[in-house]
């Protein structure tokens, strides 16, 4: 295994294991998506750090919400998570949706630049499902 993707599930006390589609839209609507993103980033980095002995080049990918991408504390969250786990930043990939990138605000572009400077990889999740063009994404 060279790479894994961290996928969040909710173990509800009555309903059992719930897939993201059952609770993430509400988390985005209420603003709880950012603390969920933070927790997943930290947990994924901790897990990936435990793989180093058996797979030193393994990476982990984490989906992040558009709302989190716009927040200045994203950079601190990622830095703290990788450093705290002793994980090289290049071992973390943040997956963003096309819609998060299409917003194209200066804030989003600045955040992407900062992440690149840290050594974090960026991946586009579900590419082709939105309205982006390759020339826009190149920018």
PyMOL commands that set and color helices and strands:
alter all, ss='L'
color gray80, all
select helices_A, chain A and resi 20-30+33-50+66-69+73-85+89-91+98-102+106-118+134-138
alter helices_A, ss='H'
color red, helices_A
select strands_A, chain A and resi 3-6+10-12+16-18+59-63+92-97+121-125
alter strands_A, ss='S'
color yellow, strands_A
deselect
rebuild
show_as cartoon
